[in-house]
Amino acid sequence: MSAIEKRIKELKEEVKTMFSTNDLAEKLALVDDLHRLGIYNHFEDEIREAIRCINDHVENDICDIRFVALRFRLLRQEGYAVPPGVFSKFKDSEGKFKQELSCDVEGLIQLYEASMLGTNDEPILEEAMDFARGHMERMKGEEPYAAQIRRALETPFHRGMRRLEARLYISLYAKSKACNTILLELANLDFNHLQSIPRPRSRVSQCTFLFVYFIYLVLVSLITHPWYGILIGSRSTSSCFL
């Protein structure tokens, strides 16, 4: 076992202890970070149990849009039936999303990504998407969230290629106030370790990869286009793994 592999093993054990937290918000953030950093595959059993725990504990009195939207997205991604009505509490007396939400950048991003998991018979998620996207478009040039907002608008996380998304997110995560140094170190070591593994590839396979990647980019551009929902009548979930 190399020094890098030994360090990765040590960090994995440290991360596993983080799942013992009873704070659901912390558990949600941990699961989300592991996915975005591309190291979720090392903790599949722990994540599965965490998701089950998150689903079992319904806290209707929580009015944190980041918490509610992230919980909604993670559970739906795992196949749990979460009603879209959980977002009703964020509407005002006129049935519109409260303007105070427009100041919460992280909340808007979470709301936008959650809304992408809606279907054509869930109008509240349509409204959530329009609301979040409108404010995100307005703020996509503002730091320190500019890069994160542009990426979310371009390719919502659950529709991206996981290894590519991980590489992009690692750089963003390193600058985040919520950065956990253990997760960051593990993500960097794991990514670099995988990159160092020899992968013999012929010229034909390289061309095939480039062609498939080009088709992927074309499909993503179509799927994320506002007309997509009108043309097919729904926004079904889809995940692409690299």
Number of C-alpha atoms within 10 A of each C-alpha: 6 7 8 13 13 11 15 19 13 12 17 17 11 13 17 13 10 13 19 11 11 10 10 16 16 14 20 20 16 20 20 17 22 21 20 23 26 22 21 18 10 14 17 12 10 17 22 13 12 20 18 14 14 19 16 9 9 10 10 9 7 10 13 13 21 19 18 21 22 21 24 25 24 22 16 17 16 11 9 14 11 14 11 17 10 15 18 12 15 17 15 11 7 7 11 14 20 14 13 8 19 17 11 15 20 16 20 25 26 23 27 26 26 25 25 23 21 23 16 14 10 15 13 20 22 18 14 24 20 15 20 22 20 14 18 23 13 9 17 19 13 11 10 12 18 15 15 19 23 16 16 19 17 14 18 20 20 23 18 21 16 20 17 14 22 24 17 16 20 22 13 15 20 15 10 12 7 9 14 13 11 12 22 18 16 22 25 18 17 19 18 13 13 10 10 9 8 7 8 6 8 9 8 8 11 11 11 12 12 11 11 12 13 12 12 15 13 11 12 16 14 12 17 17 12 11 11 14 16 11 8 11 12 16 18 12 13 12 11 12 11 8
